[in-house]
Amino acid sequence: MSLAGKKVVVVGGSSGIGLATAELARKEGAEVIIASRNAERLKAAADKIGATAIVTDVSSDDSVANLFRTSGAVDHVVVTAAQLRSGPFKSVSMDDVRATMEGKFWGAWRVARAAQINAGGSLTLTSGFLSLRPRPNSAIVSAANGALESLTRALALEMAPIRVNCVSPGIVDTPIRAAMAEAARADMLAKIAAGLPAGRVGVADDLARQIHAFMLNGFASGAIIYIDGGGLIA
Ligand SMILES: NC(=O)c1ccc[n+]([C@@H]2O[C@H](COP(=O)([O-])OP(=O)(O)OC[C@H]3O[C@@H](n4cnc5c(N)ncnc54)[C@H](OP(=O)(O)O)[C@@H]3O)[C@@H](O)[C@H]2O)c1
């Protein structure tokens, strides 16, 4: 089985895990649409992999509606979009925590509602290891991830026979940490890698391959898979 002839939308597809997923789907012969906010970065990514770009902000109802009006019915939808703002629970601003939920959780909710997915198709959401392994100063991200995992199970029932699944990444080296100084980022990733059973941090393609499996495996529904180099058991 392959994705040849299928139509795949990757929301968050201009970077990191979303871009790797879009690229893999293109290699398999799918027609791919990628969506995110920064038009220039999105176009560059689309041109590179031979996808169509539709500028979209998942924090806007109208923008998400426009994406799926333009795409028409599709076979598989993947949501990786997130921009996370967190901080110490007692002092992080409500604007920041609301913005995190608006993009990461309500964004996925909006996409699930607006997408018209063909029979036999799938929706894949992206949570993250903080749902099960919280760390100080990131309660809102833990909560958003936990909510997405619950939403996955609920939607797998309510959207059936469309299959709904969730991938939860561990630490993956993507542009999500582009704001960090390079030396500090490399040092942090090396320390994390040393503590993981897999002996390394993830690369975007590790996650793309799991998302790809969700698209193709007709028996996967309501599943939450942790691709984290063994981080949950370390
Ligand atoms: N990398 C990790 O270590 C890690 C760990 C745990 C969980 N995750 C989760 O995995 C997912 C993908 O992460 P990544 O590492 O691939 O991140 P990334 O490289 O920063 O990519 C994020 C993508 O989402 C888009 N995006 C952000 N906000 C958006 C919005 N409001 N509307 C539409 N698009 C938006 C970005 O483009 P624009 O900014 O142009 O919109 C970009 O295409 C995220 O949900 C993240 O929380 C990642």
The ligand as a Tripos MOL2 file, in Angstrom:
@<TRIPOS>MOLECULE
LIG
   48    52     1     0     0
SMALL
NO_CHARGES

@<TRIPOS>ATOM
      1 N1         10.5740   19.0440   18.1790 N.am      1 LIG1
      2 C1         10.3470   18.5540   19.4000 C.2       1 LIG1
      3 O1         11.2800   18.2900   20.1850 O.2       1 LIG1
      4 C2          8.9310   18.2780   19.8450 C.ar      1 LIG1
      5 C3          8.7370   17.6190   21.0830 C.ar      1 LIG1
      6 C4          7.4330   17.3800   21.5020 C.ar      1 LIG1
      7 C5          6.3570   17.7620   20.7140 C.ar      1 LIG1
      8 N2          6.5900   18.4000   19.5100 N.ar      1 LIG1
      9 C6          5.4320   18.8240   18.7360 C.3       1 LIG1
     10 O2          5.5840   18.4180   17.3880 O.3       1 LIG1
     11 C7          4.9190   19.3530   16.5350 C.3       1 LIG1
     12 C8          5.8520   19.7830   15.4150 C.3       1 LIG1
     13 O3          7.0200   20.3480   15.9860 O.3       1 LIG1
     14 P1          8.2890   20.7160   15.1150 P.3       1 LIG1
     15 O4          9.4570   20.4220   15.9750 O.co2     1 LIG1
     16 O5          8.1670   20.1240   13.7730 O.co2     1 LIG1
     17 O6          8.1240   22.3300   15.0620 O.3       1 LIG1
     18 P2          8.5830   23.4220   13.9890 P.3       1 LIG1
     19 O7          9.7540   22.9240   13.2010 O.co2     1 LIG1
     20 O8          8.7160   24.6810   14.7650 O.co2     1 LIG1
     21 O9          7.3310   23.5240   12.9970 O.3       1 LIG1
     22 C9          6.1180   24.0630   13.4420 C.3       1 LIG1
     23 C10         5.2540   24.3290   12.2240 C.3       1 LIG1
     24 O10         3.9730   24.8170   12.6660 O.3       1 LIG1
     25 C11         3.6760   26.0240   11.9710 C.3       1 LIG1
     26 N3          2.7930   26.8150   12.8290 N.ar      1 LIG1
     27 C12         3.0500   27.2990   14.0690 C.ar      1 LIG1
     28 N4          1.9950   27.9810   14.5260 N.ar      1 LIG1
     29 C13         1.0440   27.9240   13.5490 C.ar      1 LIG1
     30 C14        -0.2570   28.4620   13.4200 C.ar      1 LIG1
     31 N5         -0.8260   29.2110   14.3740 N.pl3     1 LIG1
     32 N6         -0.9500   28.1960   12.2830 N.ar      1 LIG1
     33 C15        -0.4050   27.4610   11.2940 C.ar      1 LIG1
     34 N7          0.8180   26.9310   11.3580 N.ar      1 LIG1
     35 C16         1.5480   27.1740   12.4680 C.ar      1 LIG1
     36 C17         5.0410   26.6560   11.6870 C.3       1 LIG1
     37 O11         5.0420   27.5970   10.6100 O.3       1 LIG1
     38 P3          4.7070   29.1570   10.8430 P.3       1 LIG1
     39 O12         5.4440   29.5880   12.0810 O.co2     1 LIG1
     40 O13         5.1520   29.8280    9.5820 O.co2     1 LIG1
     41 O14         3.2160   29.2360   11.0140 O.co2     1 LIG1
     42 C18         5.8080   25.3920   11.2840 C.3       1 LIG1
     43 O15         5.4910   25.0250    9.9480 O.3       1 LIG1
     44 C19         4.4650   20.5110   17.4400 C.3       1 LIG1
     45 O16         3.0990   20.3320   17.7530 O.3       1 LIG1
     46 C20         5.3220   20.3450   18.6650 C.3       1 LIG1
     47 O17         4.7040   20.8600   19.8340 O.3       1 LIG1
     48 C21         7.8450   18.6630   19.0610 C.ar      1 LIG1
@<TRIPOS>BOND
     1     1     2 1
     2     2     3 2
     3     2     4 1
     4     4     5 ar
     5     4    48 ar
     6     5     6 ar
     7     6     7 ar
     8     7     8 ar
     9     8     9 1
    10     8    48 ar
    11     9    10 1
    12     9    46 1
    13    10    11 1
    14    11    12 1
    15    11    44 1
    16    12    13 1
    17    13    14 1
    18    14    15 2
    19    14    16 1
    20    14    17 1
    21    17    18 1
    22    18    19 2
    23    18    20 1
    24    18    21 1
    25    21    22 1
    26    22    23 1
    27    23    24 1
    28    23    42 1
    29    24    25 1
    30    25    26 1
    31    25    36 1
    32    26    27 ar
    33    26    35 ar
    34    27    28 ar
    35    28    29 ar
    36    29    30 ar
    37    29    35 ar
    38    30    31 1
    39    30    32 ar
    40    32    33 ar
    41    33    34 ar
    42    34    35 ar
    43    36    37 1
    44    36    42 1
    45    37    38 1
    46    38    39 2
    47    38    40 1
    48    38    41 1
    49    42    43 1
    50    44    45 1
    51    44    46 1
    52    46    47 1
@<TRIPOS>SUBSTRUCTURE
     1 LIG1         1 GROUP 0 **** ****
